[in-house]
Amino acid sequence: MPITNQKVAERPFLQSLYRDDYYPDHVLDKGRAILLELCERIEAERPADLPALYALTEVATERFNLLEVEFEAAGSEIETVAREGIGEEFWFVASAYGFPEADAEELIAAREW
């Protein structure tokens, strides 16, 4: 399903992490896919309120949790810089879909990183 939100379609997700050789591109590609799939779900399900949005971001955050093993296998990890970069992307998504009041920490509350 193609993304219809123009802001989201043009967003170079995780760009700051791609610029840093510490983070392996092949794992970042999976993270980018998680974010795009989150956007597709938001467009398909059209959450009516923050709890509904948080339910969708929880699933995406749990998928990022699973990527930690792949980061570690590639000699990397989701540490402070990555955590902030990923969190910023979740907040961007929430804002782009009409939830600028979303709590940045609540969007990724299920994180283990």
Buried (B, 14 or more C-beta within 10 A) or exposed (E): EEBEBEEBEEBEBBEBBBEEEEBBEEBBEBBBEBBBBBBBBBBEEEBEEBEEBBEBBBEBBEBBBEBBEBBEEBEBBBEEEBBEBBBEBBBBBBEBBEBEEBEEEBBBEBBEB
